[in-house]
Amino acid sequence: MAASVYATPMERAWYYFHRLLCGAVLLFLIAPIFVVLPLSFNSVPFFTYPLSAFSLRWYQEFFLTDRWQGALHNSIFVAVSVTLLSTVLGTLAALGLSRPNFPWRTAVMTILISPLVVPVVITAVGVYFFYADAGLLNSFTGLILAHTTLATPFVVITVTAALTGFDHSLTRAAAGLGAPPVTAFFKVTLPLILPGMISGSLFAFLTSFDEVVVALFVASTNQRTLPKVMFSGIREEISPTIIAAATVLTLFSIIMLTTIELLRRRSERLRGIRNT
């Protein structure tokens, strides 16, 4: 809303104060990133300002060494597997919860989203002891299942939001015209909830790709993900390669979040079209 629509000077002053406050909070959140990221282009193997000289040596080390590339490939493999698994499970759960006659909906929803509320270190400890008895420690299977536990709630939330206001008479009409349930889902339901599914899958991918606490408990040296290698590097040595890796992750997260925002706006436009 433009400032010109406010009638009194007090309203205009509050408008500009609100904008200034939001800008100050945003600057407080992103200022550390702006300060640290230029260090990834430093030519010396330590953190110093001003920069001695511009260099891409740390990005070359990140993209060309087996240690970092192996971790990156592991992270991508685990994140893609988690995305596929959590998208299927979260979508099925959201579809079940959207049924009008679903019993104990609130209790089931609370259990499904509890990984978002419980501190991740508590989840990691519980997963460690459970997987130790199940023989899933130090394996990609255990790491993927653990990350799926953390990522599925995002899919449940986004798909549930997409199903809000969903007209179930559309599926009943499809069934009345002779369409089997599978056909009705793919032809009627899926196109309407697809933006929510994609948003949830992107959140699931980022959750797995950036997670480090559970990986420290569950994964071994053969399943080292990129955040785990970065964490180990901070403990053992402070190398600008870590900042180069963090820069790549930051840019990747910005692209993913921008995509999610575009999908959200597209979903709102579709809802507006359906409601007209």
Secondary structure by P-SEA (a helix, b strand, c coil): ccccccccaaaaaaaaaaaaaaaaaaaaaaaaaaaccccccccccccccccccccaaaaaaaaccaaaaaaaaaaaaaaaaaaaaaaaaaaaaaaaaacccccaaaaaaaaaaccccccaaaaaaaaaaaaaaacccccaaaaaaaaaaacaaaaaaaaaaaaccccaaaaaaaaaacccaaaaaaccccccaaaaaaaaaaaaaaaaaacccccccccccccccaaaaaaaaaaccccaaaaaaaaaaaaaaaaaaaaaaaaaaaaaaaaaaaac
